[in-house]
Amino acid sequence: MLAGSLPADAERLGPERAPPGPSAPGDALTDRYVFDAATPRRREAALDDLRAGFTAWRLAWALARLDLRNRYRGSIIGPFWMTLSTVLMLGGLGALYSRLLGLTLADYLPHLAVSLVVWSAISGVVTDACTAMINAEGVIRQIRVPYTVHALRSVFRNVLTAAHSLPMILVVFVIFGYMPGPVALLAIPGLLLLLVNAFFASLLLGMVCARFRDIGPIVQNIIQLAFFMTPVLWKPELLKELAVWLPLNPFFAILETIRGPLLEGGGPPLAWVAAVLYTAVLGTVAIAFFMRFRGRLAFWV
């Protein structure tokens, strides 16, 4: 009998009395009942997938590390090319925009360093989320692995990439003698919010972009526009009275939960409220979409 198949009399015995047959690792749903088109039990299937996927987080971590090795195979400095690119942007944009905005380097470069590193992580997560399921086409079609693993794989891949640039923030702080103080610990919940949003985005955009391949380029254009509409190169106070509307920008809200504790004494409370609200909305939509269309993903990739 092939792995993952059920005994021939399983359907006749019914979901509750079907004899246990061998199943592939991570396919907890097959062990529980036989799929019936009349009662698809999408909710149970999605929850089992999430549970099995988070249980197999080590597999996602190993696949993410393998992805980075393959991406930079033959490269001398590997992922540190991203760090070098950020350093060059920081030096060039810092020298230019500090003059345009009438700010000293000591005031502007810490803001720009944190903003560029965090924005690179956000944009990398969103862009990579669009191909999270498409890039796993071979695995999805041939091996029974929880789809949650592919979303976690995308998150871990971007975490490893962003980790190479995070020390640059500390270097800039040391050079200019800036110390954020104990309030900087609030950046940890901000990072957790970013990770949660990264997972939900990988789950939702990964499926949507697998079904509609035009969504990926649209998302990339939105990210490019958001870079200039979000206070990354410029400071929020430059908008003066219009700065109160910035929390309507979800990218600003997530960015500020990390940048605020490091630079602004914790950041505006409204930005934290907006970030939590956007996370809840994204999570609800992602889980609902996953429950409804999980069974079709193998036909979309």
N, C-alpha and C positions, 0 to 999 in steps of 0.2 A: 504494500500500500504506500502511495506517495506521501511524503511529509506534508502535513497541512490538510490532507483529505479526511473525510469523515466516513464511517462505516455505511454500507449501502442501506441498512435499515434504520439509519438515524432519523430520516424524515418521517418514516412510518411511526416510530416510537414517540416523536414529538420533542419539543424543546427541553422539557424538564426530565424526560426519561431516556434521552439519547445516550447510548453507551459512550464513555469517554474514548476518544481515539487520539492518536498522536497528532500534534499540531506544531507549527513552527514557533520558535521563541518569540515572545512579544505579542502573539496573537491570542490574547486572553479571551476575546469575544468568541472565537470559534469553539473554545472549550465550554462555553456557557449555553449556547443554543444554536440551532440551525436557522440560517437566514430565511425569512419568509417575506416575499414581496408584499403580502397583504398587511403584515405588521413588521416593518423594517427595523423598528427599535433604534432609530438614529441616535437618540440621546445616549442610550447605553453604549452603543458602538463608539461614539465620540469620547465619552468619559473613560471608557476602557483604553482607548488610544492615548489619551492624555496621561492616564495613570501609568501605562506601560512605557510611554515615551520618557517621562520624568524618572522612572525607575532605571531606564537604560541611558542615563545622562552620560555615563562614561563612554558609551559607544559614540554619542554625539561629539564629545570632547576629542576622542581619538580621530574621528573623521575630520573635524575642524583643523586639527594639527596636520593631518595628512594633506588637506586642501592647501594649506599655506606652504608646505614643503613642495608640493607639485607646482604651485603658482610661481614660486621663486627658485625653481630648480635651475642650477647653472648660474644663479646670481651670486655676486660676491658678498653683498651686505644684506640681501634678502629683504624682509619687511622694513628694514631701516631706511629703504628708499622713501617710504611714506614720511618717516621722521625727517629725513633730509629735505624733502619737498616742503614740509611745514616750516622748517627752520628758514628756508629761503624766502617763503612767503612772509614769515614774521619779520625778517630783516627788511625786505623790500617794501611791504605794505606799511610797516611801522615807521620807516623813515619818511614815506610819502604822506600818509594820512595824518601823522602827528603834525606835520606842517599845515596841511589843508584844514585840519580841525582846530589849529591853534593850541595844541597840547604839547607838553614836554614828553620826552621819551619815558621818563620815570612814571608819569601818570598814564600814558597810553599803552606801553608795551605789556604790562601785566594784564590789562584788560584784553588786549588783542591775543596774547598767548593762550589764556584760558578760553576765550571765545573760539579761536581757530581749532584748538584741540577738541573741544566738546562738539563744535559744529561738524568737524570731520567725522567724529563718531556717529553723530545723528544722521548725516547724509549717507555715510557708508552703510549704516543699518537699513535705511529706507531703500536705497538702491539695491543692496544685496537681497533684501526681502522679496523683491520682484522676481528673482530667479531662484529662490530657495527650493521650490518644488520642481521647476523645469530642469535645473542642473542635476537633480536626483532622479531623473527619468529612468535611467538604467536600473537603479535600485528599486524604484517603485514598481516597475513592470516585472521584475524577476524575483525579488526577495520580499517576503512578508515581514516588513519592519514598520513599526508605528510611524505615522506621518509626523507626529510630534517630534521625533528624533531629527527630522530634516529641518524643522523650524529651530530647534535648539542648536543644531549644527551651524546654522547661519548666525545665530547670536554669538556662539563661542568663537566663531571665525572672526567676527568684528571685535570682540573683546580682546582677542590676542593681537589684532592689528592696532587697536587703540592703545594698548598697553605700552607699545614701543614709543609713543609720543607723549605719554603722561609725564615722564621725568622732565620734559622740557619746561613745564610750568614751574617746577621747583627751581630749575636753573635760572629762569628769568626772575623769580622772586628773590633768589639769593643775590643775583647781580645788582638788583636795584634796592636791596635791603628792605623788602616788603615782607611783613609777617601778618598773616590773616588772623591769628589768634584762635582760641578754643571754638569760636563759632564756625570755624571751617569744618568741624565734624558734621554739620548739617548737610554737607555735600554728599555724605554717605547715603542718606535717604534719597537724595536727588539721583545718585548713580543707580540705586535700586529701582527708582521709577523709570529711568532710562532703559534698564534691562527688561523690566516688565513690558514696557511699550515695544521694545525690540522684538520680544517673543510674539506678542499679539500681532505686530505688523508683519512678521515673517509668516505667521499662520494665515493671516487674512490676505495680504498682498501676494503671497506665494500661490494661493489657490486662485485668486482673481486673475492674476497675470498668466497663470497656466490656462485658464479658460479664454481670456481675451488678451491676446498678445500685444494689442495696441496700448494697453494700460501702462506697460513698462516705460516706453518713451514719454508718455504723458507725465508720469511721476517724476522722471528725470528733469523735465522742463519745469515742473512745479518746484523741485528742489533748487534749481538754478535761480528762479524768481525769488524764492523764499530767502536765499542767501543775502540778497540785497534788501529785502523787506524786513529782515530780522536784524536787530542791533548786534551784528558781529563785528563789522568794521567801524561802526559808529556807536556812540553811547546813547542809552535811552533818554537821558536828560536833554539831549539836543532837540527832542520833539516838544519839549516844554509842556504845555497843557494837554497836548495830544498824547503824551506818554501813557495816560490812563487807559487808553484803548489797546495798548500792546498785549495784555493778557489774552485778547481775542485771537492772537496768533499762537497756535499750539506749539510751534517750534520755539518761540520765545519763552513760553511757560516752562518747557522741559529744560531749555538752556539755562534759564535763570535759577532753577532749583540747584544747579551745580555751580554756576558762576557767582550767584548772589552770596552764598556763604564764604566763598574764597575772596571776594572783592568788596562786597557791599554790606557786610555785617549780617548776612542771613537772607537778603533779598526781600522784595515786597511780599507780604502775606497773600495778596490777591493772586500773585503768580503761582504760589504753592496750591492754592485752592483750585485754580484753573488747571494746573498740571494733574492733580488728582482726579478732577472731573473728566478731563480728556482721556486719562488712562482708563477710567471706568467705562466711558463710552466706547473706546476702542476695544477694550476687552469684551464687552457685551456683544458688540457687532461681530468680532472675530469668532467668539465661541458659538454664537448663533449660526453664523455662516458655516463654520466647521461641522456643526451638528447636522445641518440641512444637506450639505453637499459633499461630505467626506466620501461617501460611496462612489462619487463620480470622478474623483481626482485621478484615478488610474487611467481613465479614458480621456482626460484633458491634457496630460503631459505628453 
